[in-house]
Structure formats: structure tokens, C-alpha cells
């Protein structure tokens, strides 16, 4: 029996070392060599201080900033609790949350209608992007809070729009962190 068990244990140890240690280390090394920024989380830094990641949304709720999508991840953009709300379309809790958020966003931005991403969470709850429509809806509020001309803020939003990959994959989007960083760099005019 030991003669049959020995080859199995040797193969198990070999493949455990190969797939559990050697392969992950090799892939980590390749990623660090070829794409160090992406391999380290696409971190955004200002003067050596990490401000966030291009890939994970953040909670900006001041009138001075563009607001992101609603987050269903824990206590607002908690990457450790990434998931959707898991509420069905007929859930009273979901409908009440959407109605309350819609009223809050409409009142803050003086809007009568809203784009869907203004009141819906993404599947992960960590989406860093909003639609250009939602960003443009917020222009008047942000311009007023920062004492900037609306046209200046609108131009900033339009310059931050990222088009679909190859023109066909995805939707036009605006990264909220990048937009708010560009906003912080503006001066009142």
C-alpha cells in the first residue's frame, strides 16, 4: 500500500509547490515588472499621499464635490464588504431606499428627473464611475458651492468623460475621483 501512496504524495507535493507557490510568485513578478501601477491597485497619489484607487469608488457627499453612485458595500464603499444589496426589484426596502435617495438627489441638484445611476448601486457596490448625465446633473450644485462658473465646471466634466473601449465596449463614464481631483485643481473664475 505504501508503494501506491508514495507516488500520490510526491505528485501532490509537486503540484502544491508548482500551483500554490511557484506560479503565483511568477505571475506576481511578471505583473510587477510589466504593470506595476495596476499590480499595486491603481493607486492615486498626491505628493506621496494615497488619495484612493482608480478602481474603487469613494464616498464624496459634500456639495463641493461630485457625488458617486450609491454604495451597497458595507458602510459606504467598504471593499471588505463588496457585494450588491441582494434585494429584489419588488423589495419594499429597496424601493423605499431608492425613493429617499431620489428625493435627496433631486432636492440637492434642483432636478426633476434623474439618470438611473443617481439612485442605483452597482453590482459590486464599489463602482468608481458615474454616467456623464449624472455628472452634468451635478454641475450647478458644485459650481455654486465652489463659487465657480457653471460653464467652467461643465467643461471640466466633459473633458473627464471616458469613452467606451474601442468605441463599442461599455458606456461613456466619468471617474468620480479623477473628476474631483481635477475640480480641486481649479481656481474660482
Contact map, one row per residue, 1 for C-alpha under 8 A:
111110000000000000000000000000000000000000000000000000000000000000000000000000000000000000000000000000000000000000000000000000000000000000000000000000000000000000000000000000000000000000000
111111000000000000000000000000000000000000000000000000000000000000000000000000000000000000000000000000000000000000000000000000000000000000000000000000000000000000000000000000000000000000000
111111100000000000000000000000000000000000000000000000000000000000000000000000000000000000000000000000000000000000000000000000000000000000000000000000000000000000000000000000000000000000000
111111110000000000000000000000000000000000000000000000000000000000000000000000000000000000000000000000000000000000000000000000000000000000000000000000000000000000000000000000000000000000000
111111111000000000000000000000000000000000000000000000000000000000000000000000000000000000000000000000000000000000000000000000000000000000000000000000000000000000000000000000000000000000000
011111111100000000000000000000000000000000000000000000000000000000000000000000000000000000000000000000000000000000000000000000000000000000000000000000000000000000000000000000000000000000000
001111111110000000000000000000000000000000000000000000000000000000000000000000000000000000000000000000000000000000000000000000000000000000000000000000000000000000000000000000000000000000000
000111111111000000000000000000000000000000000000000000000000000000000000000000000000000000000000000000000000000000000000000000000000000000000000000000000000000000000000000000000000000000000
000011111111100000000000000000000000000000000000000000000000000000000000000000000000000000000000000000000000000000000000000000000000000000000000000000000000000000000000000000000000000000000
000001111111110000000000000000000000000000000000000000000000000000000000000000000000000000000000000000000000000000000000000000000000000000000000000000000000000000000000000000000000000000000
000000111111111000000000000000000000000000000000000000000000000000000000000000000000000000000000000000000000000000000000000000000000000000000000000000000000000000000000000000000000000000000
000000011111111100000000000000000000000000000000000000000000000000000000000000000000000000000000000000000000000000000000000000000000000000000000000000000000000000000000000000000000000000000
000000001111111110000000000000000000000000000000000000000000000000000000000000000000000000000000000000000000000000000000000000000000000000000000000000000000000000000000000000000000000000000
000000000111111111000000000000000000000000000000000000000000000000000000000000000000000000000000000000000000000000000000000000000000000000000000000000000000000000000000000000000000000000000
000000000011111111110000000000000000000000000000000000000000000000000000000000000000000000000000000000000000000000000000000000000000000000000000000000000000000000000000000000000000000000000
000000000001111111111000000000000000000000000000000000000000000000000000000000000000000000000000000000000000000000000000000000000000000000000000000000000000000000000000000000000000000000000
000000000000111111111100000000000000000000000000000000000000000000000000000000000000000000000000000000000000000000000000000000000000000000000000000000000000000000000000000000000000000000000
000000000000011111111110000000000000000000000000000000000000000000000000000000000000000000000000000000000000000000000000000000000000000000000000000000000000000000000000000000000000000000000
000000000000001111111111000000000000000000000000000000000000000000000000000000000000000000000000000000000000000000000000000000000000000000000000000000000000000000000000000000000000000000000
000000000000001111111111000000000000000000000000000000000000000000000000000000000000000000000000000000000000000000000000000000000000000000000000000000000000000000000000000000000000000000000
000000000000000111111111100000000000000000000000000000000000000000000000000000000000000000000000000000000000000000000000000000000000000000000000000000000000000000000000000000000000000000000
000000000000000011111111110000000000000000000000000000000000000000000000000000000000000000000000000000000000000000000000000000000000000000000000000000000000000000000000000000000000000000000
000000000000000001111111111000000000000000000000000000000000000000000000000000000000000000000000000000000000000000000000000000000000000000000000000000000000000000000000000000000000000000000
000000000000000000111111111100000000000000000000000000000000000000000000000000000000000000000000000000000000000000000000000000000000000000000000000000000000000000000000000000000000000000000
000000000000000000001111111110000000000000000000000000000000000000000000000000000000000000000000000000000000000000000000000000000000000000000000000000000000000000000000000000000000000000000
000000000000000000000111111111000000000000000000000000000000000000000000000000000000000000000000000000000000000000000000000000000000000000000000000000000000000000000000000000000000000000000
000000000000000000000011111111100000000000000000000000000000000000000000000000000000000000000000000000000000000000000000000000000000000000000000000000000000000000000000000000000000000000000
000000000000000000000001111111110000001000000000000000000000000000000000000000000000000000000000000000000000000000000000000000000000000000000000000000000000000000000000000000000000000000000
000000000000000000000000111111111000000000000000000000000000000000000000000000000000000000000000000000000000000000000000000000000000000000000000000000000000000000000000000000000000000000000
000000000000000000000000011111111100000000000000000000000000000000000000000000000000000000000000000000000000000000000000000000000000000000000000000000000000000000000000000000000000000000000
000000000000000000000000001111111111001000000000000000000000000000000000000000000000000000000000000000000000000000000000000000000000000000000000000000000000000000000000000000000000000000000
000000000000000000000000000111111111101100000000000000000000000000000000000000000000000000000000000000000000000000000000000000000000000000000000000000000000000000000000000000000000000000000
000000000000000000000000000011111111000000000000000000000000000000000000000000000000000000000000000000000000000000000000000000000000000000000000000000000000000000000000000000000000000000000
000000000000000000000000000001111111000000000000000000000000000000000000000000000000000000000000000000000000000000000000000000000000000000000000000000000000000000000000000000000000000000000
000000000000000000000000000000111111111000000000000000000000000000000000000000000000000000000000000000000000000000000000000000000000000000000000000000000000000000000000000000000000000000000
000000000000000000000000000000111111111100000000000000000000000000000000000000000000000000000000000000000000000000000000000000000000000000000000000000000000000000000000000000000000000000000
000000000000000000000000000000010011111111100000000000000000000000000000000000000000000000000000000000000000000000000000000000000000000000000000000000000000000000000000000000000000000000000
000000000000000000000000000000000011111111100000000000000000000000000000000000000000000000000000000000000000000000000000000000000000000000000000000000000000000000000000000000000000000000000
000000000000000000000000000100110011111111000000000000000000000000000000000000000000000000000000000000000000000000000000000000000000000000000000000000000000000000000000000000000000000000000
000000000000000000000000000000010001111111100000000000000000000000000000000000000000000000000000000000000000000000000000000000000000000000000000000000000000000000000000000000000000000000000
000000000000000000000000000000000000111111100000000010100000000000000000000000000000000000000000000000000000000000000000000000000000000000000000000000000000000000000000000000000000000000000
000000000000000000000000000000000000111111110000000011100000000000000000000000000000000000000000000000000000000000000000000000000000000000000000000000000000000000000000000000000000000000000
000000000000000000000000000000000000110111111000011111000000000000000000000000000000000000000000000000000000000000000000000000000000000000000000000000000000000000000000000000000000000000000
000000000000000000000000000000000000000001111100011111000000000000000000000000000000000000000000000000000000000000000000000000000000000000000000000000000000000000000000000000000000000000000
000000000000000000000000000000000000000000111111111100000000000000000000000000000000000000000000000000000000000000000000000000000000000000000000000000000000000000000000000000000000000000000
000000000000000000000000000000000000000000011111111000000000000000000000000000000000000000000000000000000000000000000000000000000000000000000000000000000000000000000000000000000000000000000
000000000000000000000000000000000000000000001111100000000000000000000000000000000000000000000000000000000000000000000000000000000000000000000000000000000000000000000000000000000000000000000
000000000000000000000000000000000000000000001111110000000000000000000000000000000000000000000000000000000000000000000000000000000000000000000000000000000000000000000000000000000000000000000
000000000000000000000000000000000000000000001111111000000000000000000000000000000000000000000000000000000000000000000000000000000000000000000000000000000000000000000000000000000000000000000
000000000000000000000000000000000000000000111101111100000000000000000000000000000000000000000000000000000000000000000000000000000000000000000000000000000000000000000000000000000000000000000
000000000000000000000000000000000000000000111100111110000000000000000000000000000000000000000000000000000000000000000000000000000000000000000000000000000000000000000000000000000000000000000
000000000000000000000000000000000000000000111000011111010100000000000000000000000000000000000000000000000000000000000000000000000000000000000000000000000000000000000000000000001000000000000
000000000000000000000000000000000000000011110000001111111000000000000000000000000000000000000000000000000000000000000000000000000000000000000000000000000000000000000000000000000000000000000
000000000000000000000000000000000000000001110000000111111000000000000000000000000000000000000000000000000000000000000000000000010000000000000000000000000000000000000000000000101100000000000
000000000000000000000000000000000000000011000000000011111000000000000000000000000000000000000000000000000000000000000000000000110000000000000000000000000000000000000000000000000000000000000
000000000000000000000000000000000000000000000000000111111100000000000000000010100000000000000000000000000000000000000000000001110000000000000000000000000000000000000000000000000000000000000
000000000000000000000000000000000000000000000000000011111110000000010000000010000000000000000000000000000000000000000000000001111000000000000000000000000000000000000000000000011000000000000
000000000000000000000000000000000000000000000000000100011111000000010000000110000000000000000000000000000000000000000000000001010000000000000000000000000000000000000000000000001000000000000
000000000000000000000000000000000000000000000000000000001111100000110000000110000000000000000000000000000000000000000000000000000000000000000000000000000000000000000000000000000000000000000
000000000000000000000000000000000000000000000000000000000111110011110000000000000000000000000000000000000000000000000000000000000000000000000000000000000000000000000000000000000000000000000
000000000000000000000000000000000000000000000000000000000011111011100000000000000000000000000000000000000000000000000000000000000000000000000000000000000000000000000000000000000000000000000
000000000000000000000000000000000000000000000000000000000001111110100000000000000000000000000000000000000000000000000000000000000000000000000000000000000000000000000000000000000000000000000
000000000000000000000000000000000000000000000000000000000000111111000000000000000000000000000000000000000000000000000000000000000000000000001100100000000000000000000000000000000000000000000
000000000000000000000000000000000000000000000000000000000000011111000000000000000000000000000000000000000000000000000000000000000000000000001110110000000000000000000000000000000000000000000
000000000000000000000000000000000000000000000000000000000001111111100000000000000000000000000000000000000000000000000000000000000000000000000100000000000000000000000000000000000001001000000
000000000000000000000000000000000000000000000000000000000001101111110000000000000000000000000000000000000000000000000000000000000000001001000100000000000000000000000000000000010011000000000
000000000000000000000000000000000000000000000000000000000011110011111000000000000000000000000000000000000000000000000000000000000000000001000000000000000000000000000000000000010000000000000
000000000000000000000000000000000000000000000000000000001111000001111100000000000000000000000000000000000000000000000100000000011100000000000000000000000000000000000000000000010000000000000
000000000000000000000000000000000000000000000000000000000000000000111110000000000000000000000000000000000000000000001111110000111100000000000000000000000000000000000000000000000000000000000
000000000000000000000000000000000000000000000000000000000000000000011111000100000000000000000000000000000000000000001111110010000000000000000000000000000000000000000000000000000000000000000
000000000000000000000000000000000000000000000000000000000000000000001111110110000000000000000000000000000000000000000000110011100000000000000000000000000000000000000000000000000000000000000
000000000000000000000000000000000000000000000000000000000000000000000111111110000111100000000000000000000000000000000000110111000000000000000000000000000000000000000000000000000000000000000
000000000000000000000000000000000000000000000000000000000000000000000011111111111111100000000000000000000000000000000000000111000000000000000000000000000000000000000000000000000000000000000
000000000000000000000000000000000000000000000000000000000000000000000011111111011100000000000000000000000000000000000000000000000000000000000000000000000000000000000000000000000000000000000
000000000000000000000000000000000000000000000000000000000000000000000001111111000000000000000000000000000000000000000000000000000000000000000000000000000000000000000000000000000000000000000
000000000000000000000000000000000000000000000000000000000110000000000111111111000000000000000000000000000000000000000000000000000000000000000000000000000000000000000000000000000000000000000
000000000000000000000000000000000000000000000000000000011110000000000011111111100100000000000000000000000000000000000000000011000000000000000000000000000000000000000000000000000000000000000
000000000000000000000000000000000000000000000000000000000000000000000000111111111100000000000000000000000000000000000000000001000000000000000000000000000000000000000000000000000000000000000
000000000000000000000000000000000000000000000000000000010000000000000000100011111100000000000000000000000000000000000000000001000000000000000000000000000000000000000000000000000000000000000
000000000000000000000000000000000000000000000000000000000000000000000000110001111100000000000000000000000000000000000000000000000000000000000000000000000000000000000000000000000000000000000
000000000000000000000000000000000000000000000000000000000000000000000000110001111110000000000000000000000000000000000000000000000000000000000000000000000000000000000000000000000000000000000
000000000000000000000000000000000000000000000000000000000000000000000001110011111111000000000000000000000000000000000000000111000000000000000000000000000000000000000000000000000000000000000
000000000000000000000000000000000000000000000000000000000000000000000001100000001111100000000000000000000000000000000000001110000000000000000000000000000000000000000000000000000000000000000
000000000000000000000000000000000000000000000000000000000000000000000001100000000111110000000000000000000000000000000000111110000000000000000000000000000000000000000000000000000000000000000
000000000000000000000000000000000000000000000000000000000000000000000001100000000011111000000000000000000000000000000000000000000000000000000000000000000000000000000000000000000000000000000
000000000000000000000000000000000000000000000000000000000000000000000000000000000001111100000000000000000000000000000000000000000000000000000000000000000000000000000000000000000000000000000
000000000000000000000000000000000000000000000000000000000000000000000000000000000000111110101100000000000000000000000000000000000000000000000000000000000000000000000000000000000000000000000
000000000000000000000000000000000000000000000000000000000000000000000000000000000000011111100100000000000000000000000000000000000000000000000000000000000000000000000000000000000000000000000
000000000000000000000000000000000000000000000000000000000000000000000000000000000000001111100110000000000000000000000000000000000000000000000000000000000000000000000000000000000000000000000
000000000000000000000000000000000000000000000000000000000000000000000000000000000000000111110110000000000000000000000000000000000000000000000000000000000000000000000000000000000000000000000
000000000000000000000000000000000000000000000000000000000000000000000000000000000000001111111110000000000000000000000000000000000000000000000000000000000000000000000000000000000000000000000
000000000000000000000000000000000000000000000000000000000000000000000000000000000000000001111111000000000000000000000000000000000000000000000000000000000000000000000000000000000000000000000
000000000000000000000000000000000000000000000000000000000000000000000000000000000000001000111111100000000000000000000000000000000000000000000000000000000000000000000000000000000000000000000
000000000000000000000000000000000000000000000000000000000000000000000000000000000000001111111111110000000000000000000000000000000000000000000000000000000000000000000000000000000000000000000
000000000000000000000000000000000000000000000000000000000000000000000000000000000000000011111111111000000000000000000000000000000000000000000000000000000000000000000000000000000000000000000
000000000000000000000000000000000000000000000000000000000000000000000000000000000000000000011111111100000000000000000000000000000000000000000000000000000000000000000000000000000000000000000
000000000000000000000000000000000000000000000000000000000000000000000000000000000000000000001111111110000000000000000000000000000000000000000000000000000000000000000000000000000000000000000
000000000000000000000000000000000000000000000000000000000000000000000000000000000000000000000111111111000000000000000011000000000000000000000000000000000000000000000000000000000000000000000
000000000000000000000000000000000000000000000000000000000000000000000000000000000000000000000011111111100000000000000000000000000000000000000000000000000000000000000000000000000000000000000
000000000000000000000000000000000000000000000000000000000000000000000000000000000000000000000001111111110000000000000000000000000000000000000000000000000000000000000000000000000000000000000
000000000000000000000000000000000000000000000000000000000000000000000000000000000000000000000000111111111000000000000010000000000000000000000000000000000000000000000000000000000000000000000
000000000000000000000000000000000000000000000000000000000000000000000000000000000000000000000000011111111100000001000110000000000000000000000000000000000000000000000000000000000000000000000
000000000000000000000000000000000000000000000000000000000000000000000000000000000000000000000000001111111110000000000000000000000000000000000000000000000000000000000000000000000000000000000
000000000000000000000000000000000000000000000000000000000000000000000000000000000000000000000000000111111111000000000000000000000000000000000000000000000000000000000000000000000000000000000
000000000000000000000000000000000000000000000000000000000000000000000000000000000000000000000000000011111111101000000100000000000000000000000000000000000000000000000000000000000000000000000
000000000000000000000000000000000000000000000000000000000000000000000000000000000000000000000000000001111111111111000000000000000000000000000000000000000000000000000000000000000000000000000
000000000000000000000000000000000000000000000000000000000000000000000000000000000000000000000000000000111111111000000000000000000000000000000000000000000000000000000000000000000000000000000
000000000000000000000000000000000000000000000000000000000000000000000000000000000000000000000000000000011111110000000000000000000000000000001000000000000000000000000000000000000000000000000
000000000000000000000000000000000000000000000000000000000000000000000000000000000000000000000000000000001111111000000000000000000000000011011000000000000000000000000000000000000000000000000
000000000000000000000000000000000000000000000000000000000000000000000000000000000000000000000000000000000111111100000000000000000000000000000000000000000000000000000000000000000000000000000
000000000000000000000000000000000000000000000000000000000000000000000000000000000000000000000000000000001110111111000000000000000000000010000000000000000000000000000000000000000000000000000
000000000000000000000000000000000000000000000000000000000000000000000000000000000000000000000000000000000100011111000000000000000000000000000000000000000000000000000000000000000000000000000
000000000000000000000000000000000000000000000000000000000000000000000000000000000000000000000000000000000100001111100000000000000000000000000000000000000000000000000000000000000000000000000
000000000000000000000000000000000000000000000000000000000000000000000000000000000000000000000000000001000100001111110100000000000000010000000000000000000000000000000000000000000000000000000
000000000000000000000000000000000000000000000000000000000000000000000000000000000000000000000000000000000000000011111110000000000000110000000000000000000000000000000000000000000000000000000
000000000000000000000000000000000000000000000000000000000000000000000000000000000000000000000000000000000000000001111111000000000000000000000000000000000000000000000000000000000000000000000
000000000000000000000000000000000000000000000000000000000000000000001100000000000000000000000000000000000000000000111111100000000110010000000000000000000000000000000000000000000000000000000
000000000000000000000000000000000000000000000000000000000000000000011100000000000000000000000000000001001000000001111111000000000000010000000000000000000000000000000000000000000000000000000
000000000000000000000000000000000000000000000000000000000000000000001100000000000000000000000000010011000000000000111111100000000000000000000000000000000000000000000000000000000000000000000
000000000000000000000000000000000000000000000000000000000000000000001100000000000000000000000000010000000000000000011111110000000000000000000000000000000000000000000000000000000000000000000
000000000000000000000000000000000000000000000000000000000000000000001111000000000001000000000000000000000000000000001011111010000000000000000000000000000000000000000000000000000000000000000
000000000000000000000000000000000000000000000000000000000000000000001111000000000001000000000000000000000000000000000001111111100000000000000000000000000000000000000000000000000000000000000
000000000000000000000000000000000000000000000000000000000000000000000000000000000011000000000000000000000000000000000000111110000000000000000000000000000000000000000000000000000000000000000
000000000000000000000000000000000000000000000000000000000000000000000001100000000111000000000000000000000000000000000000011111100000000000000000000000000000000000000000000000000000000000000
000000000000000000000000000000000000000000000000000000000000000000000111100010000111000000000000000000000000000000000000111111100000000000000000000000000000000000000000000000000000000000000
000000000000000000000000000000000000000000000000000000011100000000000011100011100100000000000000000000000000000000000000010111110000000000000000000000000000000000000000000000000000000000000
000000000000000000000000000000000000000000000000000000111000000000001010000000000000000000000000000000000000000000000000010111111100000000000000000000000000000000000000000000000000000000000
000000000000000000000000000000000000000000000000000001111100000000011000000000000000000000000000000000000000000000000000000001111100000000000000000000000000000000000000000000111000000000000
000000000000000000000000000000000000000000000000000000001000000000011000000000000000000000000000000000000000000000000000000000111110000000000000000000000000000000000000000011110000000000000
000000000000000000000000000000000000000000000000000000000000000000011000000000000000000000000000000000000000000000001000000000111111011000000000000000000000000000000000000011110000000000000
000000000000000000000000000000000000000000000000000000000000000000000000000000000000000000000000000000000000000000001000000000001111111000000000000000000000000000000000001111000000000000000
000000000000000000000000000000000000000000000000000000000000000000000000000000000000000000000000000000000000000000000000000000000111111100000000000000000000110010000000000111000000000000000
000000000000000000000000000000000000000000000000000000000000000000000000000000000000000000000000000000000000000000100000000000000011111110000000000000000000000000000000000000000000000000000
000000000000000000000000000000000000000000000000000000000000000000000000000000000000000000000000000000000000000001101100000000000111111111000000000000000000000000000000000000000000000000000
000000000000000000000000000000000000000000000000000000000000000001000000000000000000000000000000000000000000000000000000000000000111111111100000000000000000100000000000000001000000000000000
000000000000000000000000000000000000000000000000000000000000000000000000000000000000000000000000000000000000000000000000000000000001111111100000000000000100100000000000000000000000000000000
000000000000000000000000000000000000000000000000000000000000000000000000000000000000000000000000000000000000101000000000000000000000111111110000000000000000000000000000000000000000000000000
000000000000000000000000000000000000000000000000000000000000000001100000000000000000000000000000000000000000100000000000000000000000011111111100000000000000000000000000000000000000000000000
000000000000000000000000000000000000000000000000000000000000000000000000000000000000000000000000000000000000000000000000000000000000001111111110000001001100000000000000000000000000000000000
000000000000000000000000000000000000000000000000000000000000000000000000000000000000000000000000000000000000100000000000000000000000000011111111000001000000000000000000000000000000000000000
000000000000000000000000000000000000000000000000000000000000001100000000000000000000000000000000000000000001100000000000000000000000000001111111100000000000000000000000000000000000000000000
000000000000000000000000000000000000000000000000000000000000001111000000000000000000000000000000000000000000000000000000000000000000000001111111110000001000000000000000000000000000000000000
000000000000000000000000000000000000000000000000000000000000000100000000000000000000000000000000000000000000000000000000000000000000000000111111111111001000000000000000000000000000000000000
000000000000000000000000000000000000000000000000000000000000000000000000000000000000000000000000000000000000000000000000000000000000000000011111111111000000000000000000000000000000000000000
000000000000000000000000000000000000000000000000000000000000001100000000000000000000000000000000000000000000000000000000000000000000000000001111111100000000000000000000000000000000000000000
000000000000000000000000000000000000000000000000000000000000000100000000000000000000000000000000000000000000000000000000000000000000000000000111111100000000000000000000000000000000000000010
000000000000000000000000000000000000000000000000000000000000000000000000000000000000000000000000000000000000000000000000000000000000000000000011111110000000000000000000000000000000000000011
000000000000000000000000000000000000000000000000000000000000000000000000000000000000000000000000000000000000000000000000000000000000000000000011111111011000000000000000000000000000000000111
000000000000000000000000000000000000000000000000000000000000000000000000000000000000000000000000000000000000000000000000000000000000000000000011001111111000000000000000000000000000000000011
000000000000000000000000000000000000000000000000000000000000000000000000000000000000000000000000000000000000000000000000000000000000000000110011000111111100000000000000000000000000000000000
000000000000000000000000000000000000000000000000000000000000000000000000000000000000000000000000000000000000000000000000000000000000000000000000000011111110000000000000000000000000000000000
000000000000000000000000000000000000000000000000000000000000000000000000000000000000000000000000000000000000000000000000000000000000000000000000000111111111000000000000000000000000000000000
000000000000000000000000000000000000000000000000000000000000000000000000000000000000000000000000000000000000000000000000000000000000000000100110000111111111100000000000000000000000001000000
000000000000000000000000000000000000000000000000000000000000000000000000000000000000000000000000000000000000000000000000000000000000000100100000000001111111110000000000000000000000000000000
000000000000000000000000000000000000000000000000000000000000000000000000000000000000000000000000000000000000000000000000000000000000000000000000000000111111111000000000000000000000000000000
000000000000000000000000000000000000000000000000000000000000000000000000000000000000000000000000000000000000000000000000000000000000000000000000000000011111111100000000000000000010011000000
000000000000000000000000000000000000000000000000000000000000000000000000000000000000000000000000000000000000000000000000000000000001001100000000000000001111111110000000000001000010000000000
000000000000000000000000000000000000000000000000000000000000000000000000000000000000000000000000000000000000000000000000000000000001000000000000000000000111111110000000000000000000000000000
000000000000000000000000000000000000000000000000000000000000000000000000000000000000000000000000000000000000000000000000000000000000000000000000000000000011111110000000000000000000000000000
000000000000000000000000000000000000000000000000000000000000000000000000000000000000000000000000000000000000000000000000000000000000000000000000000000000001111111000000000001100110000000000
000000000000000000000000000000000000000000000000000000000000000000000000000000000000000000000000000000000000000000000000000000000001000000000000000000000000111111100000000111100000000000000
000000000000000000000000000000000000000000000000000000000000000000000000000000000000000000000000000000000000000000000000000000000000000000000000000000000000000111110000000111000000000000000
000000000000000000000000000000000000000000000000000000000000000000000000000000000000000000000000000000000000000000000000000000000000000000000000000000000000000011111010001110000000000000000
000000000000000000000000000000000000000000000000000000000000000000000000000000000000000000000000000000000000000000000000000000000000000000000000000000000000000001111111111110000000000000000
000000000000000000000000000000000000000000000000000000000000000000000000000000000000000000000000000000000000000000000000000000000000000000000000000000000000000000111111110000000000000000000
000000000000000000000000000000000000000000000000000000000000000000000000000000000000000000000000000000000000000000000000000000000000000000000000000000000000000000011111100000000000000000000
000000000000000000000000000000000000000000000000000000000000000000000000000000000000000000000000000000000000000000000000000000000000000000000000000000000000000000111111100000000000000000000
000000000000000000000000000000000000000000000000000000000000000000000000000000000000000000000000000000000000000000000000000000000000000000000000000000000000000000011111111000000000000000000
000000000000000000000000000000000000000000000000000000000000000000000000000000000000000000000000000000000000000000000000000000000000000000000000000000000000000000011111111000000000000000000
000000000000000000000000000000000000000000000000000000000000000000000000000000000000000000000000000000000000000000000000000000000000000000000000000000000000000000011001111100000000000000000
000000000000000000000000000000000000000000000000000000000000000000000000000000000000000000000000000000000000000000000000000000000010000000000000000000000000000000110001111110000000000000000
000000000000000000000000000000000000000000000000000000000000000000000000000000000000000000000000000000000000000000000000000000000011000000000000000000000000000011110000011111000000000000000
000000000000000000000000000000000000000000000000000000000000000000000000000000000000000000000000000000000000000000000000000000001111000000000000000000000000000011110000001111100000000000000
000000000000000000000000000000000000000000000000000000000000000000000000000000000000000000000000000000000000000000000000000000001111001000000000000000000000100111000000000111110010000000000
000000000000000000000000000000000000000000000000000001000000000000000000000000000000000000000000000000000000000000000000000000011100000000000000000000000000000110000000000011111110000000000
000000000000000000000000000000000000000000000000000000001000000001110000000000000000000000000000000000000000000000000000000000011100000000000000000000000000000000000000000001111111000000000
000000000000000000000000000000000000000000000000000101001100000000000000000000000000000000000000000000000000000000000000000000010000000000000000000000000000000000000000000000111111100000000
000000000000000000000000000000000000000000000000000001000000000000000000000000000000000000000000000000000000000000000000000000000000000000000000000000000000000100000000000000111111110000000
000000000000000000000000000000000000000000000000000000000000000001000000000000000000000000000000000000000000000000000000000000000000000000000000000000000001100100000000000001111111111000000
000000000000000000000000000000000000000000000000000000000000000011000000000000000000000000000000000000000000000000000000000000000000000000000000000000000000000000000000000000011111111100000
000000000000000000000000000000000000000000000000000000000000000000000000000000000000000000000000000000000000000000000000000000000000000000000000000000000000000000000000000000001111111110000
000000000000000000000000000000000000000000000000000000000000000000000000000000000000000000000000000000000000000000000000000000000000000000000000000000000001000000000000000000000111111111000
000000000000000000000000000000000000000000000000000000000000000010000000000000000000000000000000000000000000000000000000000000000000000000000000000000001001000000000000000000000011111111000
000000000000000000000000000000000000000000000000000000000000000000000000000000000000000000000000000000000000000000000000000000000000000000000000000000000000000000000000000000000001111111100
000000000000000000000000000000000000000000000000000000000000000000000000000000000000000000000000000000000000000000000000000000000000000000000000000000000000000000000000000000000000111111100
000000000000000000000000000000000000000000000000000000000000000000000000000000000000000000000000000000000000000000000000000000000000000000000000000000000000000000000000000000000000011111110
000000000000000000000000000000000000000000000000000000000000000000000000000000000000000000000000000000000000000000000000000000000000000000000000000100000000000000000000000000000000000111111
000000000000000000000000000000000000000000000000000000000000000000000000000000000000000000000000000000000000000000000000000000000000000000000000011110000000000000000000000000000000000001111
000000000000000000000000000000000000000000000000000000000000000000000000000000000000000000000000000000000000000000000000000000000000000000000000001110000000000000000000000000000000000000111
